[in-house]
Amino acid sequence: PRESSLGAARKGSFPFAMQPDEADAAFHDAEAASDADQPSTVADFDAFLPTAPSSTELTVAAPVPPTGSEGGKDAKTVTLDDLAITAGCKAEEAATGTPPDEAEEELTQFEAVFDNRLEPGKSYFLVSVRWYRQWKAFVNAPTVHARPGRVDNEDLLDDPESAEPSFLLHAGVRENSHFQALNSEAWDLLVSWYGGGPVLVRKAYDDRGFANYDLRGVKLVLKRSSNIPQGVTVVISKATTIGDLKAAMCHHFEVDGDMCRVWDYYGGKRYALLARSYETVMDVNLTEGQEIMLEEKTEQGTWLWPSTPDSGMTSSSTGYYEQQAINVVLEGPGPSSPGLVGLSNLGNTCFMNSIIQCCSAWAPLRDVFLSDAFRAEINRSNPLGHEGKVAEGFAALMSMIYGGTGRKIAPRGFKKMIGDLCPQFQGYNQHDSHELLNFLLDGLHEDLNRIMNKPYTDGVEAKGRADAVVAQEFFDTFKLRNDSVLVDRCSGQFKSTVVCPTCGFVSRTFDPYFSVSVPLAKAAATEKTMSVKAFLQGSRPRSLTVVVPSVGPALHILAAVSRQVGVPVGSLICAETHYGSIYKLIPRACPLEDIHSHDEITVYQVDDVAPFEAELDWMPLPPPEEWYANLFGNRTTGQLDSSDDEGDAPTDTEEEDLEMTPVSGAPEDGLETKQSDLEVGTKTSPRVSMDADEPGEQQGEKKAAEEEEEEE
């Protein structure tokens, strides 16, 4: 949003420099006093001042209702089409001329009429950034880029394929990212050259001192009391006044404006009477998709309903806010458990509802506001607080959530409260949940701050003292100006250390906080999937897929296998294998980070895991034939492949490169490979197996036979 002229004036900044001119003479006497007449002392200066008037009265004019806000013959007719967010939009606009031959002249004419200032009340035309950038590229480098075709804004529409487009924009459109806003003169010039469409018009409005585009408006369902089931859905501007809305409803339903009044009919009940014609849709806190009721007088000239909100509607209010700022129970009866209450989405208010649910579930904070003890600590004179409005508003909402009145609540009162006190949360756009949490905790703290007059405090220096001593001194100094129930229950300190790169001086500070923001890693970063083979007693080997944390001990693998196959985790051991043989045992405390995706992990069920948990100072090596398998792909005999294709046999050059890298912790002489073995392929014994069904004596015999053959 851009700052309007009103906001600029408030901040004391103006878009132009104010220079004295001839008109300034009107503010000075025709005959200026000489230097001799000027006062020289304070007493002379007081006597020199002109006599002040006896009384000064400032008159504040009441807001003037806009045209069409009241009934009458002279009132301007306002229709629903006039109030629609898409007023002025159309499908196509034809070109009425041709652009200049020279691109430089085209750009000069455009810049002469283009005005990027945003003023409330004016209409602006939206142009797709995609087309606008093509045009800008052309006029700046006509020899490189081609002239664009007709203006095409279909990528901005929510329903571009519809036969009758609604001219509503898709969610998330932003200025400079999706569209470029043009004043009417600049748009008329471009469209007269290129033509195109659809023509998308949006008005600017004053958004709390800032001018902003009303891109999506607010959707309402309009009804009349004489035919409640039937309604008409409209999308109107957020700056629409209640007077214009009433006039348009009267025109649509053909009702005399003096014989009806407008109700905020939220949730199918009379939520609030909208009697102030000058208030806007944003002022009265209307929400996306809610109902508005036009109540008509009876034939006797009396109102159908009383002037008070629906007596059947349960609500809560702090007493400060008016009837548009109450929380409402939408569904009853009460919840099955205290606090088990749903919060209605008021339109992109998930950020607020999630924080409310978190805070209501935190007993140390919730219990403070469920009792009236906090009211004795409200500091209404704190200039940094909100006169107790945040504390009272939060307490009213907690009382409704835990009051057992309903299982679904619309926190409209709380939403209006935070919007009034923190303008960035006004409206129904998406916001950051943590920003709202910081505002809420800080607001509760300042509203309940026990320090009425904050003293001046000096900074704390570490001076080489221990962190515990320095941190306590920082905190004691902080509590001299900040002491509340929030400080008692949810405050902490961040330690910050800064080292000077020149002199090496170390500065340590401790900064207070009420909440800590921590990153939440994605599931892909916190978990990993592994393929595991399981050898269980009394069953055939099984291939399993398990999901384990990315960080933690290897015990997670055994636990995952135990859950899948239903065997005690205490009877399982884990090992890394190569081609069916154990390469090394994996201790249960082994970090999962050390197990890679290409490792072959096998789990065995044994009678006693104690022998396998002992610390080993050696690492078993694969049998000799495994080296042949790794090199030449023959896993059964350990010999070279006898392929008919001579090209598959290793060449002399390849044989020179076949050097084996010693395994860490293993003797190097056990890794030697005789050149004669590579040339003729010495026969070796069958591969040693560690399968559970192979007796230990047979394994020992095979091992001895293998050693004899190696010696030969």
N, C-alpha and C positions, 0 to 999 in steps of 0.2 A: 504493500500500500504506500502511496505517496502522500507526503505531508501537504495538507491544504493550506490556503492562505490564513485560515483561522489558527491552525496549529503553528504556523510560522510566526504569527503575531504573538502567540502566547509564549513562544520561546525567545522572542526578541530578535529573530533573524528575518531579514527581508530580502527579496530577490533583487532589490535595486539599492543603490547608495543614495541616501537622503542628503541633498546639497541645499544650502540656503539659496533662495531666489528672491525675486522682488516681492512675492507674496508674504515673505517673512516680515516685511515692514508693518504689516497689519497687527503684528503681535508686540510692537514696540511703540513707545510714546513718540509723537512727532518731534518733540524737543527732548533730546537725550540730556540727562543730568550731567553736569560737569564733574570733573574729578574732585573738585572742592566739596561738592555736595555729597560725596560718597561717605558712608559711615566708616569709622576707624576703630571702634571698640564694639564689644558685644552689646552693651547698653544702647549705643548709638544705632546699631544694626536693628535691634528690636523696635526702636522708635521709628526707624526708617521704613519698616514694613507697613503696608497699607492695613487699615482696620479690616478684620475678618467679618463677614456677614454674621448676623445673629444666629442664624440656623441654616443648615444645608440639608436638603432633603433629596434623596435619590429615589426616583420612581422607576420600578421595574415593570415593564409592560407584560401583561399576560400573553401567552402564545396565541397567535391569531389562527383560528381554524382555517384550513385550506379551502379553496374553492371546491364546492361539491360536497363538503363534509356535512352540511345540514340541508334539510329539505327546504322547499320553497320554489316559487316560480322562476326566480332569477338565478337559481343555482345551476351551475354547469352540469351537464349530463356526463357522468363517468360510467364507463362500461368495464366489464371484466377484461375485454381485449386491451383496453388502455392500461390496465394494471399488470398485464401479463409480462413476464420477464422477457418474452420474445416479441414485444411490441415493436413494430418497424421492420421485422425480419421478412424476407421473401426469398423465393427460390432462385431467381436469376435477375440480372440486370445487364442490358445490352450495351455494347460500346457505342458511343455517339460520335467519336472522332478517331484520329490516328495519332500516335505518339510522334514527337519530333524525330527527324532523321538522325540527328546527332544525340548520342547517349548523354553527353555532357549537358546539353541543353535540357534534356528530359529530367536529369537530376536537379538542375538548377531550378526549374519550374516547380518540382516537387518540394524541394527544401524551402521555397518561398512561402508555401502554404502549410507546411507541416508544423504542428505545434504539439510537443510532447507533454505539456502541462495538463494535469488531471484536475478538473474542477467538478465538484458535486453538482448534480442536476443535469449535466450535459450528457449527450449521447455520443458513444464512440463505436467505431466499426472495427470488427476483429478480422484480421487477415492471417491466414495460415503462415507460420514461420517458414515452412518448406517453400511456399511460393515466393514469399517476401525475400528470402535469402537468394533465391534464383534471380529475382529482379535486381537486387542490390549488386550481385556479382556481375550482372550484365552492364549496368550503368557505370560501374567502376572500372570494368575491363571488357569493353565490347569486342575487342579483337580476340579474346580468349573464350568468353562465354556467350552463348546464344541468347537471343531475346526470348523471355518466357511466353507461354501461351496465356489463355484466359485465366483469370483469378479462380483458384480452386480451394475452397474451404471445407470440403467434405470430410477431411480427416479430423475436423474439430467436432463433428456431430456425434451425438450418442446413437442415432439410428440412421446412418447415411444410406442404407439400402431400402428404407421405407418409401412407399409410393408417395405418401404425404408426410414429409419430414416435420418433426415437431420443433426444430431449430434449437433443441436443448443440447448443451455441450456434454461431452463425456466426462466422467469423473476424473479429477486430477489435472485438468488443464491449467497451465500457468503461463503468465506473461513472459515473453522472451524465450520460453522453452517450447511452447506450442502455438502461441499467437502473438501478433504485433497489433497493438491498438492504434488506430488512426483517428484523428479528428475528422469531422465531416468534410471539410474542404480538401484535405489530402485524399480521402477516400473517393470523393466525387471526381477528382482529377485522374486517379489511377483507373477507376472503373470506366471512365469515359474513353480511355485509351485501349484498355484490354477487355472490359466486360467480364462477366463471370458471376460466380456465386457459390453457394447460397450467401445472401447478404445477412450478416450476423451483427445485430446491434445490441449493445448493453449500455446501461446508464451507470454513471458514477454517483456515489452517495457519500455523505460525511460519516465516517466510521470513527467516532470518538476523536475528532480533531484531525483525522487523516482521510484523504480521499481514496476510495477503493472502488474496484469494479464489482458489480453485483452479477456474477457469472451464472449462478445456478438458481438464485431466488429461494423461495420456500414453497413447498407444496401444501395446499390446504384443501379440505373437503367442506364445501359450503352447503348448508341445509337451512330449511325453514320449519318453524314449529308446526305449521299446518300439514306438512308432508315430510315427516322425519325420515322415513326409509329412503327417500330419494335425495340424492345429493349430486353436486357437480364438483369435479376435481379441477383445480386451477393451480398454476405455478406463477406466483406474483413476486414482485420485487420486495426485498427486505425493507426498503425505505417507504413502502406504502403506508399511509396513515390509516388509522381506524375510521376516520371520517370518509375517506375515499373508498375504503373497503365496504362500508355500510351503504354508501351511495350506489356503488356498482352492484351490490347484492339486491338492493331495492329495485334497480333498473332491470336486473335479470329476472327476478321473481315477480316483477310488476306489483310492488308493494309501496304504499305511501311512506316516505321516510319519517313522518311524524307519528306513524302508527306502529313503529317497530323499534327494537333495540338489539344490540349484538352481544352474544355470549361467547366466551371461550369455553367450548364444549369438549374439553379434553376427556378422553376415556368414556365418551357417551354420557357425561354428566356435566352439570353447570359448574364449571370450575371458577370462573370469574366474569363479572359484568364489565364489558369494555365500553366505558362511558366517556372517556376523554378522547375526543375526536382528533386531537393534534398528536397523540402518541403514535409511534410507528410499530410495525410488526415486531421489530427487534426490542422495542421498549417494553412491550407487554409479554415478552417471553413466549411467543408462539413457537411450537415445535413442528418439525417436519412430519407431514402427513396427518396432522390432527384435524378435528372437526371444528367448524365455526357455525354457530346457530343464530339464525335471525328470528327472534321471538316477535310474534305479531299479537296485537291487542285483540281481545274478544269483541263480539258485537256490542257488548255493553260498555266498551271503552276501557276495560280493565286489563291489566297484564295477566297473562296465562300463568306465570310463575312469580314467586316472590322475588324481591330484589337481592336477596342474599344467595350465596352459593348453595348448591344442592345439599340439603341436610343429610342425605344418605351417603355423602362423601366424607370419608375419614381423612383428616389432614392434620398437619402440624405446622406451626408458625412460631417464629421467635418474638413476635410482637412488634418488631421494627419494620418488617417488610409488609408490603401491601398484599392484596389478595392474589396478585399474579406470582407470588413467591412463596408458595406453600408446597410441601411434599404431600403426595396423594397416594393412598392405597388403591390399587387397581383391582386386585383379586383377593378374596378371602375364602375361607376363614384363615386363622393364624397358621403359622408354619408348624411342622411336626416337631421341630426342635428350635429353641431360642436362637435367633440370628440367622436361621436358614431361610433367608429371604432373597428373592430375585429383584434386580433393579432394571427398570425399563430403559431401553435405549431411546434417548430423546433426539437422536440424529447425530451420528458420529461421536457419541459421548462414551464410547467404550473405555477411553483413556481415563475418564472420571469414575465410571462404575468400578473399574478394576481397583483403583486406589481406595475407593470407599469400602469395597469388600475386604481388602487387605487390612485397612485400619480397623474396621469393625471386628475382624477376627483376632486382633492383637489385644489380649486382655489387659495388659498394663495401661494402655492408652484408652481403651473402650470404657473400662470401669470408672475412670476419672469423670467421664462425661455422662455416665448413666446415673450418677448421683448429683445432688445439687451443691456438693461441697466446692466445686470449682467456681461457683458464682461469687463466693466471698473473695476470690483472688483476681477477679476481672479488673484490669487496669484500663479504665476508659480515658485516662489522660495521657497515655503513652503516645507520643507523636509517631512512633514507628509501628504502632498497632492499628487496629481497626475498630476501636471503641467497643470491643467485646463481640462484634458481629460474627467473626469467624468462630469463636468459641461457642456462642449461642446457636449459630446455625448448625455446627457439627453436632452439638448435643441434642438438638431437636431431631436430627436425622437418626442418631444412634437410639434415641428413645423410641422412634417409630419402628426401627429394625428389630429391636428387642422388646417392643411392647406387646407383641402377639396379636396385632390388629389385622395383619394380612400377610400373604406369602409373596406378593408382588407389589413393588413400590415404584412410583415415578418421582425421582429426586429433583423435581422442578425448582423447588425453593432453594436447594443447595446449589443448583446450577446457576440460578440467577444471582445468588449471593457472591459466588466466586467471580462471575462475569462483571458485576458492579464494582467489586473491590479490585479486581485485576483485569483490566480491559482486554488483555490478550486472549482471555478465555471467553469473551463474549461471542455470541453466535453459536453455530453448530458445526464448525470445522474440526478437523482432526488436530490433536495436540499431543505433546509428549507427556507421558504419564509421570515421569520423574520430575518434570518441571512443576506439575500440579502438586506432587507430593512435597516438594521443597516449599512451595507457596503455602500449603496447608500447615505443615509443621512449623514454619517460621511465623505464620499468622497466629497459630495457637499459642506459640511461645510468647510473642509480643503482647497478645491480649491478656495473658496470665502472668506477665512479668511482675514479680514482687517488688522490683526496684522502681520506686516512684520518681526519684531524682537521681539520675545516673551521674556518678562522680567522674572526674578526670582521672585517668590511670596512665602510669608510665609503662613503657615497653620493658619487656623482660629479656635479659641477656644470659646466655648459658655460662660464659666465663669458665669453661672447662669442667663444670660440675656434672654429676651423673644425670642420666636422662630422667630417672624417676623424680629427682629433686626439681629439675627444670620444668618437667611436665606438670608437676603439682603446682608450681608457682604460676605457670601460665594459666592453669585452670582456676586457681584462686583469684587471679586478676580478672579473668573472664567473668567469674561469678559476682564480682563487684558491680557489674552493670547488667548482668543477665542471670536471673534466678527465677526459675519457673518449674512447674511440674514436668515440662518437657526436658529441661536440663537434668532433673532428678532421674528421669527414666530412660531417656534415649539419646544421651549426648556422649561424644567421644572426641578424640583429638588425632589429627594427622601429624606425623612427624616429618618435617622438611629439613633437609640438609643441603647446604650450598657451600661449595668450596671455591675460593678465589683462585683462578689459574695463575695469577701473578705472584701473590705473596703466600698462598697456601692457607689463608685464614678460613676457618670452618665456622659457618653460622648455622645454628640449629633453632628452629621454631616449632611450635605446636599450635595448630589451628583447629578450632572446634568444629564439630559437625553434628547434624541430627540424623543423617542417612548416608549410606555409602553405596556408590554405584559400582557394581561388579559386572564383568562381561559374562554372558551365558554362551558357552560354546555350542556349536551345532552338534546334532546327534552324530553326524559322520565323523566329527572330531573327537567325540567322547567314547565311541564304541567301534569295534571292528569285528568282522566276521571271519571265522577260521574254519578250515576243513581238518577234521581230526579222524584218525583211525582208532578204533577201540577193539582191543582183544580181551574178551571177557571169559571167565571160566565157564565151561560147559556150553559155549555157543560159538558160532562162526564169527570171524572178524566183521566189523561193521564200519561203514563210513558215515560220519556224522558232520553236521554243520552247526557250529555253536557261535553265539554272540557273546563277547566278553568286553570289559572296559578296555580302553586304550592304555590306561595307566593302572598299575596294580600288580599284585603277585600272580605267579602262574597257577596258584591255587584256584583262581577263577575258572581256568580251563577244566580242572577236575570237577569243580562244583557244577559247571554247565553240563558236562558229560553225565555226572551222577543224576541230575534232574531228568535227563532224557532217557537214560537206560534203567533207572531205578535201582542202582546199587549204591552201597555206602561210599561216601567220598573218602573215608579213611582206608579203604582197600585199594585205592587207585594210585598209580605212579605215572609220571609223564616223562617222555623221552623224545629226543630228536632222532629220526631214523633216516637212512639213505638206502633206497632199494630194498627195504624190508629188514635191514639190520640196524641195530642200535648204534648211533653215532656218539651220543652222549645223553646222560640222564639230566633232566631238568628239575632242579630243586623247587619245592613249592614256593619258596620265597623269591625265586628268580623274577626279575621285573619283566612284565609283558612287553616293554619297549625293546627288550633285547631279542624278542622272537619276531622274525621277519615273515613276510607273507609267503616267501618261497620256501620256507622251512617245512619239512615233513614232520608233523607232530603226531605221535602215537601214544595212546593211553593203555596201560596194562592193568588188569586186576590180579592182585597177588594176595597170598595168605598173610604175609607179614611185610610191612613197608619199611620196617626199621633198617634192614641191611641196605636199602636203597637210599636212605637219607643220610648215610655217613658221608663225610667229606672225602672226596677222591682227589689224589694228587696226580692222576693220569687221565688221559682221554683216549678211549678205545678208537681204533682206526678201522676203516672198512677193510674187508679182505682184499687180497691182491687183485682178484678178478674185477673188483669194483673200479680200480683204476683203468683197466682195459675198457670197462663199460662206459666210464665217463669219457674216455678218449675216442673209442671207435664204435660205441653203441651196441656191443655184444654183451648181454647180461648173464648168459647161462654158462658159457664155457671159459670165458676169460681170454679167448683167442681172437685173432683178427677176423673180420668178416670175410668169408670166402665168396665174395660177390663176383659174378661173371663180368661185371663192368670194371675194367681195369682202371677207369678213371676214379672209382671210389676208393682205391687203395691209396694210402698216404705216400706221398713222394718223398725223395730224399730230403728235400728242403723242409717238408712238414715234419719229418722225423727229428730234424735238428731243433725244431721249435718245441718239441714235446718235453718240456722240462717241468718237473713237479715241484710245487711250492711246499716246503715243510710246514706242517701244522704246528702251531705254537704249543710248546710243552711236550712235544714228541721227539724222540731221538732221530737225528737225521739219517743214520744208517738204515733205519727201518723204511725209509722212503726211496731207497735206491732202486733203479730199474735197469736191469742188465740190457745192454745193447743186443745181446743174442736173443733175449726174450722178445724184444721188439721185432727182430728180424724173422724168427721162426715161430714165435708164439708158443712158448713152453706151456705144456699142459699143467694145470693146477688142480688142486682138489676142489670138490664141490664147495659152494659158498656156505659159510658158517651161518646157522640160523639160531635165533634166540626165541623162537616161538615157544609158547607155553606148553604145547603138547609134546615137545621133544625132550627126552630124558637128559639129565645132566651128564650121565656117563657117556652117552653117544656124542654129546657135544665135545667132551674132553678127548675122546678117541679121534674125532675128526680134527681137532686142533693139533694133537700130537702128530697125526699123519701129515698135516699141512706143513708143520715145522720141519719134518724129515725131508719132504720134497723140496722145500726151500733150501735146506742145507746142501742137498744133492745138486 
